[in-house]
Amino acid sequence: MIKIHRRGGSEIRNWTCSNREVLESIPPHLRSIDDHEIRSSIDLSVERILGMTWDPNSDNFMFRIEFAKCDPKLLTGE
């Protein structure tokens, strides 16, 4: 991915991964955390991505739905 985007003239940064071995293979200047954090951390931190939240430890995406603009009757089924 890094090479493909570089060919297109862009550089993706702040990479993270649920697999520490893969994360260590990414050049340090492109990672979201440094080498010390990879080695000393038991858990990787939750990341925001594409408007969602990703937990790399469980490899789950989470999102929050807010119904602030919906008519309350719609939500109760009235």
C-alpha positions in Angstrom: 0.0 0.0 0.0 2.8 2.4 0.9 4.5 1.8 -2.5 1.3 2.1 -4.5 0.3 5.4 -2.9 3.8 6.7 -3.3 3.7 6.0 -7.0 0.5 8.1 -7.1 2.3 11.0 -5.4 0.9 10.6 -1.9 2.1 9.3 1.3 -0.2 7.7 3.9 0.9 8.3 7.5 -0.2 7.3 11.0 -0.4 3.6 10.2 -1.4 1.2 12.9 -2.2 -2.5 12.8 -3.7 -5.2 15.1 -0.6 -7.3 14.4 2.6 -6.0 16.2 4.9 -7.9 13.7 3.2 -6.1 10.7 3.3 -2.8 12.6 7.0 -3.2 13.2 7.5 -3.7 9.5 6.1 -0.3 8.7 8.7 2.5 8.6 8.8 4.3 12.0 8.1 7.8 10.5 4.8 6.4 9.0 3.5 4.8 12.1 0.9 6.3 14.5 3.1 5.1 17.5 6.8 4.8 18.0 9.0 1.7 18.6 9.0 2.1 22.4 5.2 2.2 22.5 5.0 -1.0 20.4 7.4 -2.9 22.7 6.2 -1.6 26.1 2.5 -1.5 25.4 0.3 -4.5 26.3 -2.7 -3.0 24.5 -2.7 -0.8 21.4 -4.8 2.3 21.8 -8.2 2.8 20.2 -8.0 4.7 16.9 -10.5 6.8 15.0 -10.8 5.9 11.3 -13.2 6.9 8.6 -15.7 8.3 11.1 -15.6 5.1 13.2 -13.6 3.9 16.1 -11.3 0.8 15.7 -10.0 -1.2 18.6 -6.9 -3.0 17.3 -6.7 -5.3 20.3 -10.0 -7.0 19.5 -10.0 -5.9 15.8 -13.5 -4.5 16.1 -15.0 -1.4 14.5 -17.5 0.6 16.5 -19.7 3.5 15.6 -22.1 5.7 17.4 -25.5 6.6 16.0 -27.2 9.8 17.3 -30.9 10.3 16.7 -30.9 14.0 17.8 -32.7 15.2 14.6 -35.2 12.4 14.5 -38.8 12.8 15.6 -39.1 11.0 18.9 -42.4 9.4 17.7 -40.4 7.6 15.0 -38.1 6.1 17.5 -40.9 4.9 19.8 -42.9 3.5 16.9 -45.9 5.8 17.3 
